[in-house]
Amino acid sequence: MLAGEPNFRAAAEAVSRQPIARADVPEISLTASMAASNPLLWLAEYPGQAAGHAISWACQSDNPDPIYARIIEAIDQVEGCLPAANEVWLCLGLPISGGEGEASSGVAACLSAQELDRARAFRFEADGWSYTAAHSLLRTMLGRMLRRPPLSLHFDVGEAGKPYLSAGTEPAGGCGLHFSLSHSCGLVAIAVARHPVGVDVERMRPLPDMRELLAELMADEVLNHFDSTPPDERTALFHRYWTLAEAFLKARGDGLGGAFADLAFTPGGIPRPVPISENGISEHWHFGHANGAVVDWCQAGPGERE
């Protein structure tokens, strides 16, 4: 970290590691209409089923045409298929009641030895479960899309820690495939697209330092909008800002060392990116956000700070 640079990683960890009572995590019994992707998760049919979570995605494309979010309701839907150029595929997994006890045996066939070691290394069981569920869902989904066994997929990691499919694993025909994953207490999210994409989820709850985090990390406009928002609406607005910014950084491949201040927002929380690419042309960005049971996918192209 450079001298004087805000500690993005510490701030992000402060948000993600706020204590949450185990009772706050919904335990959902599997029914015939909910097709599980593995022994740990069933797939939501719409974002409102993940009530209590903020869900955001960001996607960069080479043109301003709209990009549409498609919710993958069952893994079978992606068999041998890839997203269209104007789509972001979202897969939202929620825990099956009793699934945590099946983690090591139920999904071992989907994870590499390194991933299993990483899952066992987590200090808290809930964190290990989230990691296991997210990575097994990612391998299952990509494996179905490419018609390959989950363990045959190989990943490399970029400088900022963003994973990508290794050479030889990518789809035939030179078709780029981008993906992102995120997991919070009680929710796993996977985003797949033909363009750089990022997804972030957070369990919504009041945090004592929401204002301080926005003041340190985000554009001045963000703090002004936050202060002018009624107090009972600030928790939802904070998590909208936070998850959109995290998804934006993931799509750019910056990791937590990126600049949240590159993303400004309107008073209603609609993002307006302001970075300029090396050739001086504004990048085209598209966003979506779902807040609890209220679905509000929003689109936004290149913009200026208001």
N, C-alpha and C positions, 0 to 999 in steps of 0.2 A: 504494500500500500504506500503510495507516495505521501510525502509530508504534506499535511494540511488537507488531505483527501478525506471525505466523510467515510466512516467505517460502514460501508454498505453491508458487508457480510454479517457483522455483529448485529446490525439493526434488523436484518431479515431474520436472523436466528432468534432474535428477541420476540418477533411476531410469531414465528412458527412454533416456538417452544413454550408459549404461555400455557400454564397448567390448565388442563381440561379434565373435569371429573369423568370417570369412565361411564357414569350413568348418562352423560350427555350424548354418547355415541349411540345412534339408533341401531337396534338389532332387528333385522327384518327376516321373517321366516320365508323360505322359498315356496312359491306357489307354482302351479302348472303353467301360468301365463308368464312367468319370469324365468327366462332361459339363462342359466348360469354359464359363464364363460370358463369357469374352473370351480373347484370345490370351495373357494373363498368368497366369490362375488356373484351377484346378479346384475344385469345391465339395466340402467334406467331407460325408460322409454321417452322421457322428456326431463329437462333440467329441474322442473318443479319437484320431482321426486327426491331431489337432494336438498330439500328445504333446510335452511340453517347454514348453507355454504354459499360463498361467493365464488363464481366460476367465470373465468375470463380467458379469451384467446386472442392472439394477434398473429397476423399473417402479412408478409411482404410479397408483393407481386410486381411484375414488370409493366402493368397497365392499371388504369383506374377503374376498370369494370368491377361490378360488385362480386364479392365472394360469399357464398352461401354456406351456412353451417348445417350439416346433416348429422343427426343423432343416430348412432349405430345401436339398434335395439337388441341385436343378436349377432354373435360372431359369424353365424352361417351367412349373413348378408354380405360379407366381404370376401367370400370364397372366390379366389382367382380374380379379384377386382381391385382396381386402383381408383383413387379419387379423380374426378374430372378436374380440369385446370382451374375451374371457378368454384371449387368446393374445399371446405375443411371438414373432415370427418372427426366427430367427437364420440368417444366411448366413455361413459360414466359408470363406474362400478361401485356398488354399495355392498356392505358386508352381509353375508348370510349368517343367521343366528347360529352360534356354535362353530363358525368357520375358523376362528383363531386356533383352536386345538388341532386342526387338520393341516396347518400351514406346512410343516416339514414333510409330511407324507403325501399330501394331496397335490402339491405342485412341484415336487422335486424333479419330476421329469421335464419341467419347463425351464428350469434354471440351471445355469452353469455352476461348476464347483465354486468359482470365485464369488458369484452372486449369493450362493447359499452361505458361504463363510461371512460375507458382508451382513446378511440378514441376522445371523447368529451373534454378530458382534455388537448389535445395538444394546444399549443399556436397558431400555424399557421394552417390554414385550409388544406394546402397541406400536412402537416405531418399527420394530422388526416385522410385524404383521403388515404394516402399510407398505414397506419396501418390497416384501415378498409378493403381496397382492399386485402392486403396480408393475413390477418387472415380469411377473408371470402373465399378466394380462397383455402387456406390450408384446412379449414373445408369441403369445397365442394369436393375437390379432395380426401381427406382421406375417407370422407363419401361414395363416390362412390366406392372406392377401397374395403371398408369393408362392403358395402351395409347397411349402417346405416345412419339415419338422421344426418345432421351436428351438431345439438345441443346435440345429444346423446354422442358425443365424449368428453372425459374428459382428461385433461392434468395435468401432474405434472412438476415441474421445478427442475433441478439439482442445485448443489451448485453454479455453475458459471452462472446460469440463462438459461441453455439450456432446452427447453421444450421436453417432451416425452409423449407418450400415457400412461395413467394410467393403472394399472392392471385391467383386465376385459374388456378393450377396445382393447387390442392387438389382432391381428389375431389368429384364432384357430390353434392348432397344434404346439404351441411353436415357431412359425416363428417370429423372430424379425423384426421390421419395424422401420427404422430410417428416420428422415426427418429434413429439415432445411429450413428456409425462410429468404428472404432479400428483402428490398424495397428501391428504390432510386427515385429521381424525375422522374416520367414517366415510371417506370418499377417495376414490382413485379416478384420475382423468387421463386419457390418452388423446392426443390430437395428431392427425396425419393429413398431409397435404402435398401438393406438387411444388410448393414454394416454401421458403423458410417460415416455420410456424412455431409458436410457443403457447403453452397452456399453463394456467396456475389456478389452484383452488385453495381456499382457506376457510376454516370453520369460523363463522362470524361470532364475535363476542367482544364486549367493551374492553379496551386496553387502556391502562392509566396514562400511557405516553403517546397516544395517537397524534396529538398536536405537535409534540416535539419531533416525532419521526418525520412528519410532513414538512416541518420547518427546516429540518436539517438536510433532507434528501431530495425534495421535489421543488418544482418551480414556484415562484412567489404567488402566482395566480391560484395555485392549489390551496395554499394556506388561507388566502383571502376567501375563497369559496367555502372552505371548511368552516371558518369562523362565522360566516353569514348564514350557515345552515342551522335550523333548529336543533337543539341538543339531542332530542330523541331520534334524529335522523343521521347523526354524525357517525355512528358505528357502521351503518350500511355504506355510507359514502366513503369512509376511510377504506373499507375492504374493497370497494369498487376501484378506488385509486390504486390501492396496493396490488391487487391481482392483475389489473390491466398493465401496470408498470412492470411487474415481474414477467408476465407473458411477453411483453414487448422486448425485454432484455433477453429472454430465452430465444425468441425468434431471431434476434440479431446475433446471438451467439456470444454475447458479452459476459454472461454469467453475472454474479452479484457485484462484480467490479465495474459494471456499466453505470451510466449516468441516468438516474431517474429524472433529472431536470430536463432531459431531452424530450419529455412527454408532458405537454401542457393539457389542461382540461377546461371545458366550458363549465359554467355554474352547475349544469345538470350532470356533470361527470362524464361527458362524452370526450374521448381522448383526441388530441390534435398533435401528432408528432411534428417535430421541427428540425430533425437532423437533415443535412444535405450530403449526398453521396460525393465521391471524389470527383466525378465529372460535372458537378454543379447542378445536377438535375434532382429535384425533390423525389424522394422515394415514395412509392405508393403503399400505404398501409391500410389494413382492414382489421376491424376489431369486433368482438362480441362479448356480451356480459350477461350473466343470469344471476339473480340475487334471490336466494330462497325460492319461494313458490312463484315469484313474479319473474317471468322471462322477458328480457329486454335486450335482444340482440341488436347491436347498433353498428352502423357502418360509418367509417370516417376515412377520407383520403388525406393527402398531404395538407397541412394547414399551418397557420401562423398563431403564435400566442395572442390571446385576446386581451 
